[in-house]
Amino acid sequence: MTQKRFSNQTAIVTGAGEGIGYAVARQFCAEGANVLLNDIIPERAQSAAAAIGSETGASCVPVAGDVADLDTVRGLARAAVTEFGRLDICVCNAGLTSWGNFFDYRPEDFERVVNVNLRGSYFLAQAAARQFREGGSGGRIVLMSSVTGHQAVPYLSAYGMTKAALEMLARNLVLELSPHGITINCVAPGAVLTPRNLEDDPDYERRWGDLIPVGKAIRSEDIAEAVLFLASPAAEKITGQALVVDGGWTKTSPIPDMSYGSDYQN
Ligand SMILES: NC(=O)c1ccc[n+]([C@@H]2O[C@H](COP(=O)([O-])OP(=O)(O)OC[C@H]3O[C@@H](n4cnc5c(N)ncnc54)[C@H](O)[C@@H]3O)[C@@H](O)[C@H]2O)c1
């Protein structure tokens, strides 16, 4: 029997109860990894982990909690060792898409998006890196960025800022992490067909498909493929990078009508 790409490895995936994180967790399990699946909604973490476990036959363990909370992210790194004896991969995927026009954007929304997207990713990466250093076998960190960290998209000023900051974090940390055999990279998705996007805009697929050079919106599975590549042995020499998965959108960046984001209540 051929060995699967991630056999005997353990991965953390945050914000994985649905959407991109779910596809990432599912693909890791399908390729042999044990996964700690985090979501802020406990029932969602439970049902997602159960569905992935029964579909793939792999171990997928739910861990509920808010990534903005230090105990949650530190607990995730500890749980990897308690449950599976090791940690190899950490995907800081959970992120809050915080809409609102700049003129009315509220401090409490700013704090929440910074706490989830930046503080959550920063301290989870730190907890994972400490565990990788202790384990002595290196490790892989993948941060979830966005094309909004590369190009202006209306009503996503604070959100886009957090995503650009994550990419700088990856570039900065090559200095401190590389000596420990740890790589750190970002995946920057374009417009992805997730349940949340389809709820915000039922016409999302057509609206974005018309504007994206490849002619279709991105699927969560496309993002999962990029994450798994960066976590795989094939990407051993790739670090400090951002892999944009957007069907070519950032090369032209046409914006659809996004007026619904202007007075959005986060
Ligand atoms: N969907 C897109 O089009 C798109 C595009 C670019 C980047 N991204 C980024 O990809 C990542 C995943 O996006 P998505 O659209 O799949 O997410 P989403 O908004 O659909 O949420 C996915 C899951 O994360 C959970 N979650 C939300 N906040 C959390 C928190 N604080 N702690 C733990 N879990 C939490 C939710 O309950 C949900 O089940 C995010 O970082 C997002 O910014 C998404």
The ligand as an SDF file (V2000), in Angstrom:
LIG
                    3D

 44 48  0  0  0  0  0  0  0  0999 V2000
  -14.3060   33.1590    1.7230 N   0  0  0  0  0  0  0  0  0  0  0  0
  -13.5380   33.9390    0.9850 C   0  0  0  0  0  0  0  0  0  0  0  0
  -13.9050   34.3510   -0.1340 O   0  0  0  0  0  0  0  0  0  0  0  0
  -12.1750   34.3280    1.4740 C   0  0  0  0  0  0  0  0  0  0  0  0
  -11.3490   35.0780    0.6280 C   0  0  0  0  0  0  0  0  0  0  0  0
  -10.0950   35.4570    1.0700 C   0  0  0  0  0  0  0  0  0  0  0  0
   -9.6560   35.0650    2.3290 C   0  0  0  0  0  0  0  0  0  0  0  0
  -10.4720   34.3500    3.1350 N   0  0  0  0  0  0  0  0  0  0  0  0
   -9.9500   33.9620    4.4700 C   0  0  0  0  0  0  0  0  0  0  0  0
   -9.9860   32.5620    4.5970 O   0  0  0  0  0  0  0  0  0  0  0  0
  -10.2700   32.1930    5.9490 C   0  0  0  0  0  0  0  0  0  0  0  0
  -11.5050   31.3160    5.9930 C   0  0  0  0  0  0  0  0  0  0  0  0
  -12.5640   32.0250    5.3650 O   0  0  0  0  0  0  0  0  0  0  0  0
  -14.0480   31.4420    5.2800 P   0  0  0  0  0  0  0  0  0  0  0  0
  -14.7720   32.3620    4.4020 O   0  0  0  0  0  0  0  0  0  0  0  0
  -14.0100   29.9830    4.9950 O   0  0  0  0  0  0  0  0  0  0  0  0
  -14.5130   31.6690    6.7950 O   0  0  0  0  0  0  0  0  0  0  0  0
  -16.0010   31.7640    7.3990 P   0  0  0  0  0  0  0  0  0  0  0  0
  -16.3150   33.1690    7.7250 O   0  0  0  0  0  0  0  0  0  0  0  0
  -16.9230   31.0120    6.5240 O   0  0  0  0  0  0  0  0  0  0  0  0
  -15.8080   30.9900    8.7680 O   0  0  0  0  0  0  0  0  0  0  0  0
  -15.3780   29.6280    8.7690 C   0  0  0  0  0  0  0  0  0  0  0  0
  -15.5290   29.0770   10.1620 C   0  0  0  0  0  0  0  0  0  0  0  0
  -14.6970   29.8070   11.0860 O   0  0  0  0  0  0  0  0  0  0  0  0
  -15.3700   29.9130   12.3170 C   0  0  0  0  0  0  0  0  0  0  0  0
  -14.8530   31.0650   13.0710 N   0  0  0  0  0  0  0  0  0  0  0  0
  -15.1750   32.3780   12.9060 C   0  0  0  0  0  0  0  0  0  0  0  0
  -14.5080   33.1280   13.8120 N   0  0  0  0  0  0  0  0  0  0  0  0
  -13.7420   32.2710   14.5520 C   0  0  0  0  0  0  0  0  0  0  0  0
  -12.8680   32.4520   15.6490 C   0  0  0  0  0  0  0  0  0  0  0  0
  -12.6560   33.6590   16.1750 N   0  0  0  0  0  0  0  0  0  0  0  0
  -12.2510   31.3640   16.1670 N   0  0  0  0  0  0  0  0  0  0  0  0
  -12.4910   30.1240   15.6660 C   0  0  0  0  0  0  0  0  0  0  0  0
  -13.3310   29.9050   14.6310 N   0  0  0  0  0  0  0  0  0  0  0  0
  -13.9530   30.9600   14.0830 C   0  0  0  0  0  0  0  0  0  0  0  0
  -16.8360   30.0750   11.9190 C   0  0  0  0  0  0  0  0  0  0  0  0
  -17.7120   29.6840   12.9690 O   0  0  0  0  0  0  0  0  0  0  0  0
  -16.9620   29.1780   10.6920 C   0  0  0  0  0  0  0  0  0  0  0  0
  -17.4480   27.8900   10.9890 O   0  0  0  0  0  0  0  0  0  0  0  0
  -10.4080   33.5130    6.7110 C   0  0  0  0  0  0  0  0  0  0  0  0
   -9.1710   33.8650    7.2940 O   0  0  0  0  0  0  0  0  0  0  0  0
  -10.7660   34.5020    5.6290 C   0  0  0  0  0  0  0  0  0  0  0  0
  -10.3870   35.8160    5.9670 O   0  0  0  0  0  0  0  0  0  0  0  0
  -11.7300   33.9760    2.7380 C   0  0  0  0  0  0  0  0  0  0  0  0
  1  2  1  0
  2  3  2  0
  2  4  1  0
  4  5  1  0
  4 44  2  0
  5  6  2  0
  6  7  1  0
  7  8  2  0
  8  9  1  0
  8 44  1  0
  9 10  1  0
  9 42  1  0
 10 11  1  0
 11 12  1  0
 11 40  1  0
 12 13  1  0
 13 14  1  0
 14 15  2  0
 14 16  1  0
 14 17  1  0
 17 18  1  0
 18 19  2  0
 18 20  1  0
 18 21  1  0
 21 22  1  0
 22 23  1  0
 23 24  1  0
 23 38  1  0
 24 25  1  0
 25 26  1  0
 25 36  1  0
 26 27  1  0
 26 35  1  0
 27 28  2  0
 28 29  1  0
 29 30  1  0
 29 35  2  0
 30 31  1  0
 30 32  2  0
 32 33  1  0
 33 34  2  0
 34 35  1  0
 36 37  1  0
 36 38  1  0
 38 39  1  0
 40 41  1  0
 40 42  1  0
 42 43  1  0
M  CHG  2   8   1  16  -1
M  END
$$$$
